[in-house]
């Protein structure tokens, strides 16, 4: 795979000495360079151990820098949980699909395969599924569960915060139709690519699952329905609902619980 590492676009140290890099990753499948933020914990540079990695996805209309720009505690969270956090760019509205109607959008392959390959080559990581988790917010919440399920050989744990887990809600919103086609013309795509149906096929490799949603969020009914379905299927998972809307105030709180869940998963895998 052809890859490149930018001279760090920004690299700075906070008091606790966590480091935040911006890297550029060349995508073979999309023939372009795409940025990502990488946060390493305070003891990373002086440690000989390999660290677990959480892949953290942004939402619709966002980009790779959203989490570090809008959540001031991200570096400290990497420190506290002793893990690397990677925030890849998923495009304005990719929904983290390999689009079945637009071959220029291959963000499933990019995020699930090309980004971990790059990170493992350039950072001291645990290079198997026991040391990787993926989650995100909104569009990225759908991406976290969608990619986690479909690539359980890569990720041992997956999650979602306020995820759009049933694409039918977004039939005429958020550019989903641009990625998987009109709902009337391609109804099978809307079923096949929705997380609420993806979970019908539980991975042969068991996967740890956490997702949450605010009770005042427009995606709340679909998340509650997903929780009920998993309960009925006897699929072990953590589900949290708490007061909150579809906004950064909620996600700034939710990310702390998700990273703690992933940290415990990684510790149990040792």
Secondary structure, 3 states (H helix, E strand, C coil): CCCCCCCCCCCEECCCCCEEEEEEEEECCCCEEEEEEEEECCCCCCCCCCECEEEEECCCCCCCCHHHHHCCCHHHHHHHHCCEEEEECCCCCCCCCECCCCCCCEHHHHHHHHHHHHHHHHCCECCCHHHEEEEEECHHHHHHHHHHHHCCCCCCEEEEECCCCCHHHHCCCCCHHHHHCCCCCCHHHHHHCCHHHHCCCCCCCCCEEEEEEECCCCCHHHHHHHHHHHHHCCCCCEEEEECCCCCHHHHHHHHHHHHHHHHHHHHHHC
